[in-house]
């Protein structure tokens, strides 16, 4: 998935409370505008946390 600075990834299972926060956005000539990240937790893909507004 594409991530941006400030995004939060959460575990895909309901009983796991792990959160990963993106602290720096990818800036690279060999990378697209936003880095693609594949993260798993408890053997399930992590999901982008809904931003509360």
Secondary structure, DSSP 8 states (H G I E B T S, - for coil): -B--TT-EEE-SSTT---EEE--S----TTS-SS-B---EETTEE-EE-----
